[in-house]
Amino acid sequence: MLKSNPTKSNEQNLVFQLFFLINNENRDIEIVEVREIDFTEVKERIEKGESVFITRKRKQKLEPILVASEETADPWYFNHI
C-alpha cells in the first residue's frame, strides 16, 4: 500500500508571490515568485519606503465555479516596521 503525506506534498509546491509597491513617481509594482521569503530583503524594501504585499500563489483551476467557492487566504501586508 502506498501512503502519501499531502501536507508535505503541498509544502513542496508552495510558492509565494511578493508584490513590492515602489515609492517612485510612477508607483511601479514589482512582482516576485519565490519558494522561501527573504525577510531581510522585505525589511530593506520597507526601510526604503516601499510597501510589501505577500500572498501564496494558488494553482489555477479549470472550472470557475470551484474558484468562486475556494476559501481565501489572509494576505500579509507590511508598510512599516
Secondary structure in CASP SS format (residue, H / E / C, confidence):
PFRMAT SS
TARGET T0000
AUTHOR 0000-0000-0000
METHOD secondary structure of the structure
MODEL  1
M C 1.00
L C 1.00
K C 1.00
S C 1.00
N C 1.00
P H 1.00
T H 1.00
K H 1.00
S H 1.00
N H 1.00
E H 1.00
Q H 1.00
N H 1.00
L C 1.00
V C 1.00
F E 1.00
Q E 1.00
L E 1.00
F E 1.00
F E 1.00
L E 1.00
I C 1.00
N C 1.00
N C 1.00
E C 1.00
N C 1.00
R C 1.00
D C 1.00
I E 1.00
E E 1.00
I E 1.00
V E 1.00
E E 1.00
V E 1.00
R C 1.00
E C 1.00
I C 1.00
D C 1.00
F H 1.00
T H 1.00
E H 1.00
V H 1.00
K H 1.00
E H 1.00
R H 1.00
I H 1.00
E H 1.00
K C 1.00
G C 1.00
E C 1.00
S E 1.00
V E 1.00
F E 1.00
I E 1.00
T E 1.00
R E 1.00
K C 1.00
R C 1.00
K C 1.00
Q C 1.00
K C 1.00
L C 1.00
E C 1.00
P H 1.00
I H 1.00
L H 1.00
V H 1.00
A H 1.00
S H 1.00
E C 1.00
E C 1.00
T C 1.00
A C 1.00
D C 1.00
P C 1.00
W E 1.00
Y E 1.00
F E 1.00
N C 1.00
H C 1.00
I C 1.00
END
